Amino acid sequence: MTNFKDLTVFKKAFSLAMEIYRFTKSFPKDELYSLTSQIRKSSRSVCSNIAEGYRKRQYPAHFVSKISDADMENSETQVWIDFAFSCNYIDKNIKQSLEDKTLEIGRLLNHMIENPEKYQKKVIHHLSESKGKNR
């Protein structure tokens, strides 16, 4: 895997962010600079933090930090979903569907946090090159 866009968690997070974008178009205009912008921002930040972390995966501490930030943004998105439901902007079925997706994304992010070595770049060492340099 050479691209963060190939990660299942990125694909799921991107899809969720786009779904959130579409349904927030129906939110009241007076929510534009509060709930609408906040839920869009947090859902998109999941994706951007995954991308940033993946690019720094050769540094396990930085990778875990950025993926942890993605998890934090995912949790924030869950809170905004709760507000959208409580304000009657989404129904129970939409809330449950969105919540299920955030929980799955959270599980995938936690796997990355707990297993950073599985996402590190593979360094290829050529034995013949290294032997030739030592002579």
N, C-alpha and C positions, 0 to 999 in steps of 0.2 A: 504494500500500500504506500503510495507516494504522495497522496493528496488528502488533506483533511476532508474534502468534499466526498470522499469515498467512505468515510466512517458512517456506520449506521446511525450513531447518535447524532451526528451532524445533520444527516438527511431527515431524521425525525424532528429535530429541533427546528430546522428550517421550514419544514412542512407545517409545524405547529405555529410558528411565527407568521406564516402567510395566512393560515386559517384565522388567527387572531386579527390580523390586519383586515381581512374581509368582513368578519362579523362586527368589528368595531366601527365600520363605516356607518352602521345604523345607530350608534350611540348618539345621545342628544348633543347638540352643538356646544352646550355649556360644559360638557365633559372633555372637550377637545384638548385643553391644556392641563387636564388633571388625569382622570382615569384612562382616557383613550391614549394619551401620549405615554403614560406610565406603563401600561400593559404592553403596548407596542415596543417600547424601549427595552423593558426587561426581557421579553421573549426574543428580541433580536440580539440582545447582549449574550444570551446563551450561545448563540452561533458564533459571535465574534470572539468570545473567550475560548471556545473550542479551537477555532482557527489559530489564535495566538498561541495557545498552549501546544498545539500540535507542531507548530513551527519551531518551538523551543524544547521539543521532546528530548533532545540530547542532554538537557539539564533537568534531571528528575525533580528537583525541588521547585523549579520554575514551572515545569509542566503541571505538577500537582497543584500548585498555587492557582494557575489559570483555570484548570479544570474545576477546582474548588469554587472559583469565582463564577464559573458557568453554573454550577450547582446552586449557588446562592441566588443567582438571577432567576433560575428555574423556580426556586422556592418563592421568590418575590412574585413571579408570574402567577403562582398558585393563589397568593393573597389577593391579587387584582381580580382573578377569576371569581373569588369569593365575593368581592365587592360588587362586581358586575351582576352576579346572581342576586345578591341582597338588594340591589337597586332595581331589580326586575328588568335588566337589560338583556339577560339571557335566561332561558328556561332551564329546568332541572336536567333535562337530557343533554343539552349542550354543555352545561356545567360538568356533568359526570364524564362526558366524552373528553373534554379538555383536561379535566383532573386526571383521568386515566393516562392520558398522553404525557402529562408532566411527571407522573409517578414512574412511568417507564423510562423516560429520559433521565430522571434522577437515579434510577437503578443502573443504567448504562454509565452515567458519569461516575457513580460510586465505584463501579468496576474499574474504571480508568484510574481513579484516585488510589485504589487499593493495589493496583497492578501496573504501575507506570512502566516497568521493564518490558511489558508486552507491546508498548507503543514506541519504544526507542528506535532510533534509526539503526539499521544494521550496517555495521562498519565491515567492509570487506578488506581483509589483509591478504596480500599476495605474498606467499612464502618465498617465491623466487626473487621478488623485488627486495624483500627485507634481507634475504641471505646475501644478495649481491652487494648491498650497502655496507654490510658488516665486514667484508673482506678487505 
